């Protein structure tokens, strides 16, 4: 058995072990539910094992979608008591229990990749068409609820929403949030060494915000005006921008099949999506005229929002550091921290030629500082810690997104360097949640779904990355 074959089998086994019957937990006990961006990324791994199962992963996630379009950061499909804060703390009164915030919206990009990589286009078209209304509603929720003033920049209300929980990029803004007003019991440190997890100071504020959302009755307008933590998160904004472009491409591919002389027509018979009968839940891909025109209106709105972000992203260019930076939406202060979030604009294609050159230079110099690729926080930061969660360790899924961005911008050498170091990391240390960026030793949860999935999709198969 070759080493690669062995690694592939191990990665597949991680997903199978973490399968809970249609959805995948990130890892046992520490994260025992369905997480939003974890699951989306994990679906790419399932594509290498069982394509219908990959689509099911996304469909299960969508079951948690709120009536307003929000797709939550956790869907609590069943009761498990190894995680805090559970559904009673979040206080969401919906049939499917969820949290009240979202997560980096990589979902539509992943669905587009799944569609493009699928071996059976008829099945993929059907599954993608069924998902399309939910995906569009989700993106419009980001733009309408989180950017009601049409600034082009969506705002985030919780470090958990960023997916980069205790990143130093949030330190100053989080310090302005009051601590939780009640005694709670963390559970993460029952499973993982406290040295690898966020500190109590941060958790007190994470929990305060959860209480705040509940007390505000999750009201969009109240939160937009009064949430004590409001961040223009450059990571979320970049991922959303790229995912909107991918969603537009997906929608155009499945709603507007190419003219009859094009092979694309085989994706969907032209008359299959324009049907005057009402859509049924069994066959939502047979779209009614009304639904089709609603989707076309959504598509137009998404294009306008996309253009608006493109037009206004320059507001987040931080001249002294020559980088795009997150900005506190309350104080207007830039975060002043170099984290991997500041390289995600490459994925979105933000910036002019000179700004992109600055990002390339940053990428090159950052890569030279540690042996296994990009540390989540720049090693020269005063806040850098090699193995504490988002304050320094390497996260393979984020480095994959940045490598994709580098490739999109033509920075092939940097993309290759990120990929080679990630491969060395998983070959030597397995499928951990994240890795000490100095020793390479695995940290956090072991047998972790997104690390296994990204390895299957990116590191262990020869397929060219779809851009
Ligand atoms: C946690 O509980 O650590 C998660 O990151 C929240 O999503």
Boltz pocket constraint, residues with backbone or C-beta under 6 A from the ligand:
constraints:
  - pocket:
      binder: B
      contacts: [[A, 30], [A, 73], [A, 84], [A, 160], [A, 163], [A, 165], [A, 188]]
      max_distance: 6.0
